[in-house]
């Protein structure tokens, strides 16, 4: 019999992709569709669930077609943009409105109310999350409050809530399975990460009917079966995108750290079976749950990373392609004191300031487009340095390396500057598709293709490394300038 293959669906913020991997973790086929961004109001971001579903079917069909059909596909894994929320009708499968995206800020005022009422400590104690509209709870609450009839229908059990993994699972199984995994449940602000259950007090606080919630299962394991590719194939893993990257980077030992540079930037450090509490506004979250055993992580989230390059290209028209930014940055000695604070949608960890807005500071008469481009790239490294500093202050030991992935990880100049600013060696793996590889690996684990996490470790190999080269004083001066720039926009 031919070697088994694994199909992984990567439903992200800006695109929907499908990749086929062989049993050694090598990508065999890829298909991708862009995802339209919908902006109904200032600070609001939505996606059309039907567009996501159509794209999922299309990319799966094309990717499987590239390997000769579905006969060798052993299992399907799904990784997804996390906190993005959708509510749909259980009978028809139709969403009651567009999905509200993780970047959406419409719940910011409600979060301010919750903080003022003194709820944040209790919410963080149970969920590991700070009160922020980034997470699902206020998104769901907004739909229940603002779409006529939805709350009553939800109470009657007619509607289902889910993050995108849950919505795709429902559709792929023909409505037979309404479930999610612990990594996605942990991002809703409704889930007690230590007890591993939906929390009744939080459901009451947001007035969200339990009847609408999915069942929470292990990250790896058979969730259900899909016949949409022409034969029954088990769906054997669901995992949030950042936890998928943690798995794809083989960060299974406590202290191992990865940083993903996609639309945003997400640093996760595996803390093993301990759900550590940050004193510096980092998040405690579920890294993965396998065979009932939960591994936890500390996470720092930066809202804008790849969006900086997109802005430089599409709005400012300072570069024609993302790759051009590397050449421009490398051509300069420095930015001449220019700092770019990309708070397009507020500042994430460790600042958590939803009202901050982007700014370019330190401009002089000779500050041209090239310096602004370099400052944009530098800003992502500075934000990562802020996260790494917070981890150190929380008592996390210095990692042996920072394993990186995502679009910006292809930029060698950026990786060297990142190593210089974090004072940590940076490693890029040979397989750039770590997030979706993590979903494939977990599907392999859930379906028996892989026997243990050691099989995933064996599939990881190094492509490029960068070690810190800058002098301590020079690093300190650059970071001090960054801190002053952030202070200008944080007020």
C-alpha positions in Angstrom: 0.0 0.0 0.0 1.2 3.5 -0.8 2.4 5.7 2.1 -0.5 7.6 3.7 -1.0 11.3 3.2 -2.4 14.0 5.5 -4.6 16.9 4.4 -4.4 20.1 6.4 -6.8 23.0 6.1 -5.4 26.4 7.1 -8.2 28.9 7.4 -6.4 32.2 8.1 -7.2 35.9 8.3 -6.3 36.8 4.8 -6.6 33.4 2.9 -7.9 29.9 3.0 -5.3 27.2 2.1 -5.1 23.4 1.9 -1.8 21.5 2.0 -1.1 17.8 1.6 1.8 16.3 3.6 3.5 13.0 3.4 4.2 10.8 6.4 7.6 12.5 7.0 6.0 16.0 7.1 7.0 17.1 3.7 4.5 19.3 1.8 3.3 17.6 -1.4 0.6 20.0 -2.7 -0.8 23.4 -1.9 -3.8 25.4 -3.0 -4.9 28.8 -1.8 -7.7 31.3 -2.1 -7.6 34.9 -0.8 -10.2 36.0 1.8 -12.0 39.3 1.4 -11.9 41.7 4.4 -15.1 43.4 5.2 -15.1 46.7 7.2 -18.6 47.8 8.1 -17.5 50.6 10.4 -14.3 52.1 11.9 -12.5 49.3 13.8 -15.0 46.6 12.7 -13.7 43.6 10.7 -15.8 40.8 9.3 -15.5 37.7 7.1 -18.3 36.0 5.0 -18.6 32.4 6.4 -20.0 31.2 3.1 -17.0 32.6 1.3 -14.7 30.7 3.7 -16.7 27.5 3.2 -16.6 27.8 -0.6 -12.9 28.5 -0.5 -12.3 25.5 1.8 -14.0 23.1 -0.6 -12.1 24.6 -3.6 -8.6 24.5 -2.1 -9.1 21.0 -0.7 -10.3 19.7 -4.1 -7.3 21.3 -5.9 -4.7 20.1 -3.4 -6.0 16.6 -3.3 -6.2 16.6 -7.1 -2.5 17.4 -7.2 -1.7 14.1 -5.4 -4.0 11.9 -7.6 -7.1 12.1 -5.5 -8.3 11.2 -2.0 -7.4 7.5 -2.0 -4.2 8.0 0.1 -5.5 10.7 2.4 -5.5 9.2 5.8 -6.9 12.1 7.9 -7.7 15.8 7.8 -6.5 18.4 10.3 -7.9 21.9 10.6 -6.0 25.0 11.9 -7.7 28.4 12.0 -7.7 32.0 12.8 -8.7 31.7 16.4 -11.0 34.1 18.2 -13.0 34.9 15.0 -16.7 34.0 15.9 -19.7 32.8 13.9 -23.2 31.8 14.9 -25.3 29.6 12.6 -28.7 27.9 12.3 -28.5 24.2 13.3 -31.2 23.2 10.9 -30.1 25.1 7.8 -26.4 25.6 8.6 -26.7 29.3 7.6 -24.9 31.9 9.6 -27.1 34.6 11.2 -24.5 37.3 10.1 -20.9 37.6 9.0 -18.2 36.2 11.2 -16.7 38.8 13.5 -12.9 38.7 13.1 -10.4 38.6 16.0 -9.1 42.1 14.9 -12.6 43.6 15.4 -12.8 46.3 18.1 -16.6 46.7 18.4 -16.5 45.2 21.9 -13.9 47.6 23.3 -16.4 49.7 25.1 -18.0 46.7 26.7 -14.6 45.5 27.8 -14.0 48.8 29.5 -17.3 48.4 31.3 -16.2 44.9 32.5 -12.9 46.2 33.8 -14.5 49.2 35.5 -16.9 46.8 37.2 -14.0 44.8 38.6 -14.5 41.6 36.5 -11.0 41.3 35.0 -9.3 39.5 37.8 -11.9 36.7 37.9 -11.9 36.4 34.1 -8.2 36.2 33.9 -8.1 33.7 36.8 -10.3 31.3 35.0 -9.5 31.9 31.3 -5.9 33.1 31.5 -6.9 36.0 29.3 -7.1 39.7 29.8 -10.4 41.4 29.2 -10.2 42.5 25.5 -12.5 42.6 22.5 -9.8 40.5 20.7 -11.4 37.4 22.3 -14.7 35.8 21.3 -17.0 36.5 24.3 -17.9 40.1 23.5 -18.2 39.3 19.8 -20.9 36.6 20.6 -22.5 38.9 23.1 -22.7 41.7 20.5 -24.5 39.4 18.0 -26.9 38.2 20.7 -27.7 41.8 21.6 -27.9 43.3 18.1 -29.3 40.8 15.6 -33.0 40.5 16.1 -34.3 37.2 17.5 -30.9 35.6 17.8 -30.8 35.4 21.6 -34.2 33.8 21.8 -33.3 31.3 19.1 -30.0 30.5 20.8 -31.8 29.8 24.1 -34.2 27.4 22.3 -31.1 25.5 21.1 -31.7 26.4 17.5 -28.4 28.1 16.9 -24.7 27.0 17.2 -21.7 29.2 18.1 -18.2 28.4 17.1 -14.8 29.6 16.1 -14.0 28.9 12.5 -12.7 25.4 13.2 -16.0 24.5 14.7 -17.9 25.9 11.8 -15.8 24.0 9.2 -16.2 20.8 11.2 -19.9 21.2 11.2 -20.0 21.7 7.5 -17.5 19.0 6.7 -19.5 16.5 8.7 -22.8 17.5 7.2 -24.0 19.0 10.6 -23.3 15.8 12.5 -20.6 17.2 14.8 -20.6 20.5 16.8 -17.3 20.5 18.6 -14.0 22.4 19.1 -10.7 21.6 20.7 -9.2 23.0 23.9 -6.8 25.4 22.1 -9.7 27.2 20.4 -12.0 27.1 23.4 -9.3 28.7 25.4 -9.5 31.8 23.3 -13.2 32.6 23.8 -12.9 34.1 27.3 -15.6 31.6 28.3 -13.5 28.6 29.0 -11.9 27.6 32.4 -8.5 26.4 31.1 -7.6 24.6 34.4 -10.9 22.7 34.8 -11.2 22.2 31.0 -14.9 23.2 30.9 -17.2 26.1 29.8 -17.6 28.3 32.8 -21.2 28.9 34.1 -20.3 32.2 35.7 -18.8 33.6 32.5 -21.7 32.4 30.4 -24.0 34.2 32.8 -21.9 37.4 32.7 -22.2 37.5 28.9 -25.7 36.0 28.8 -24.6 33.3 26.3 -26.8 30.2 26.3 -24.8 27.0 27.0 -27.0 25.3 24.4 -25.2 27.2 21.6 -21.7 26.1 22.6 -19.7 23.3 21.0 -18.3 20.2 22.9 -14.7 20.7 23.8 -12.4 17.8 22.9 -8.7 16.9 22.7 -6.6 18.7 20.0 -5.7 15.3 18.4 -8.3 12.6 17.9 -11.1 11.7 15.6 -13.8 14.4 15.6 -15.9 13.0 12.8 -15.9 11.9 9.2 -16.2 13.8 6.0 -17.3 12.3 2.7 -17.0 15.6 0.7 -13.8 14.4 -1.1 -15.4 11.3 -2.4 -14.7 8.8 0.3 -15.0 8.8 4.2 -12.0 10.5 5.7 -11.6 11.2 9.5 -11.1 14.7 10.7 -8.5 13.9 13.4 -7.3 17.3 14.6 -8.5 20.8 15.3 -6.0 23.4 16.5 -5.8 27.2 16.8 -3.2 28.6 14.3 -0.6 29.8 16.9 -0.8 26.5 18.8 -0.5 24.7 15.4 2.7 26.6 14.8 4.0 25.6 18.2 3.4 22.0 17.3 4.9 22.5 13.8 8.0 24.0 15.4 8.2 20.9 17.7 8.2 23.1 20.8 7.2 20.2 23.1 9.6 20.8 26.0 8.9 23.4 28.7 10.7 26.7 27.8 10.8 26.1 24.0 9.6 29.3 22.3 8.2 30.1 18.8 7.3 33.4 17.2 5.0 33.5 14.1 5.0 36.6 11.8 1.7 36.6 9.9 -0.9 39.3 10.0 0.0 39.8 13.6 2.9 38.3 15.6 2.5 35.7 18.3 5.1 34.5 20.7 4.3 31.3 22.6 6.5 29.6 25.2 5.6 26.1 26.2 5.2 25.9 30.0 4.4 22.2 30.2 1.6 21.1 32.6 1.8 24.3 34.6 -0.6 27.2 33.7 1.7 30.0 34.8 0.2 33.4 35.5 2.0 36.4 34.0 2.6 39.5 36.0 3.3 41.5 32.8 0.0 41.2 30.9 0.9 38.1 28.9 -1.8 35.5 28.3 -2.0 32.0 29.8 -3.4 29.6 27.2 -3.7 26.0 26.2 -0.8 24.8 24.0 -2.5 21.5 23.2 -4.4 18.7 24.8 -3.5 15.2 23.9 -5.0 12.0 25.4 -6.6 14.2 28.1 -3.3 15.8 29.2 -3.0 19.5 28.8 0.1 21.5 28.0 0.0 25.2 28.6 1.7 28.2 27.2 2.4 31.9 27.9 1.5 34.0 24.9 2.2 37.5 23.8 0.2 38.9 20.9 1.2 41.7 18.6 -1.7 42.9 16.5 0.3 44.2 13.5 3.3 42.5 12.0 2.8 41.5 8.4 0.2 44.3 8.1 3.1 46.7 8.4 4.6 45.4 5.2 1.2 45.4 3.6 0.6 49.0 4.6 4.0 50.0 3.2 3.1 48.3 -0.1 -0.6 48.9 -0.6 -1.4 52.2 1.2 1.9 54.1 1.4 3.1 52.7 -1.9 6.7 52.8 -0.6 7.5 49.3 -1.9 6.2 47.3 -4.8 6.6 43.9 -3.2 7.1 42.5 0.3 10.6 41.1 -0.8 11.7 44.6 -1.7 11.6 45.7 1.9 14.5 43.4 2.8 16.8 45.0 0.1 15.8 48.5 1.2 16.4 47.8 4.9 19.8 46.2 4.2 20.9 49.2 2.1 20.8 51.6 5.1 23.0 51.9 8.1 20.0 52.9 10.3 16.7 54.8 10.2 18.2 58.1 11.2 16.1 58.1 14.4 12.8 57.3 12.7 10.5 55.0 14.6 7.3 53.5 13.2 4.7 52.4 15.8 2.2 50.3 13.9 -0.8 50.6 16.2 -3.3 50.4 13.4 -5.7 48.5 15.6 -4.3 49.4 19.0 -1.3 47.9 20.9 -1.3 44.2 21.9 0.8 42.6 24.6 2.3 43.7 26.9 0.6 47.1 26.5 -3.0 46.1 25.7 -4.0 49.6 24.7 -7.0 49.4 22.2 -7.1 53.2 21.8 -3.5 53.6 20.6 -3.1 54.5 17.0 -0.2 54.2 14.6 2.4 56.9 14.2 5.8 57.6 12.5 8.1 59.6 14.7 11.5 61.2 14.5 11.1 62.5 11.0 13.6 65.1 9.7 14.0 66.8 6.3 16.1 63.9 5.0 13.8 61.1 6.2 12.8 59.4 3.0 10.7 56.4 2.2 13.6 54.0 2.6 14.0 55.0 6.3 10.3 54.6 6.9 10.4 51.1 5.3 13.3 50.0 7.5 11.6 51.5 10.6 8.5 49.5 9.7 10.5 46.2 9.7 12.3 47.2 12.9 9.0 47.9 14.7 8.1 44.2 14.5 11.4 43.2 16.1 11.0 45.9 18.8 7.5 44.6 19.6 8.9 41.0 19.9 11.7 42.3 22.2 8.9 43.8 24.4 7.3 40.4 24.6 10.6 38.6 25.3 11.4 41.1 28.1 8.0 40.5 29.7 8.7 36.7 29.6 12.0 37.3 31.3 10.4 39.4 34.0 7.8 36.6 34.5 10.6 34.3 35.4 10.7 32.3 32.1 14.3 31.1 31.5 16.0 32.4 28.4 15.2 30.1 25.5 18.0 28.4 23.7 16.5 29.8 20.5 13.5 31.6 19.1 12.0 29.5 16.4 10.3 31.7 13.8 7.8 31.2 11.0 5.3 33.2 8.9 5.7 35.5 5.9 8.3 37.9 7.5 10.5 34.9 8.5 11.6 34.7 4.9 13.4 38.1 5.4 17.0 37.3 6.5 17.7 40.9 7.3 14.7 41.0 9.6 15.7 37.8 11.4 19.2 39.2 12.1 17.7 42.4 13.5 15.3 40.3 15.5 18.2 38.3 17.0 20.0 41.6 17.8 17.0 43.2 19.5 15.8 40.1 21.5 19.4 39.0 22.3 18.3 35.4 21.5 19.4 33.2 18.6 16.8 32.9 15.9 16.0 29.7 14.0 13.9 29.3 10.8 12.9 25.7 10.0 13.3 24.0 6.6 9.5 23.6 6.4 8.2 27.2 6.3 4.6 25.9 6.6 4.8 25.3 10.4 1.2 26.3 11.3 -0.5 24.0 8.8 2.2 21.3 9.3 1.2 21.3 13.0 -2.4 20.6 12.0 -1.2 17.8 9.7 1.1 16.3 12.4 -1.7 16.4 14.9 -4.1 14.7 12.4 -1.4 12.1 12.0 -1.2 11.6 15.7 -5.0 11.5 16.0 -5.3 8.9 13.2 -2.4 6.7 14.1 0.0 7.7 11.3 2.3 9.1 14.0 2.9 7.1 17.2 4.1 10.0 19.4 5.3 13.6 19.6 8.8 12.2 19.0 7.8 11.5 15.4 7.0 15.2 15.0 10.3 16.2 16.6 12.1 14.1 14.0 10.5 16.0 11.2 11.9 19.4 12.2 15.2 20.7 10.7 17.0 24.0 10.5 17.1 26.2 7.4 18.6 29.5 8.6 19.9 30.8 11.9 21.0 34.2 13.2 22.8 35.0 16.4 22.9 38.4 18.2 25.8 40.6 16.9 25.0 44.0 18.2 26.7 45.6 21.2 24.7 45.8 24.4 24.8 49.6 24.5 23.7 50.0 20.9 20.8 47.6 21.6 19.8 49.5 24.7 19.8 52.8 22.9 17.6 51.5 20.1 15.1 50.0 22.5 15.0 53.1 24.6 14.1 55.1 21.5 11.3 52.6 20.8 9.9 52.9 24.3 9.7 56.6 23.9 7.9 56.3 20.6 5.4 53.9 22.1 4.8 56.3 25.0 3.9 59.0 22.4 1.0 56.9 21.0 -0.1 55.1 24.1 -1.7 58.2 25.7 
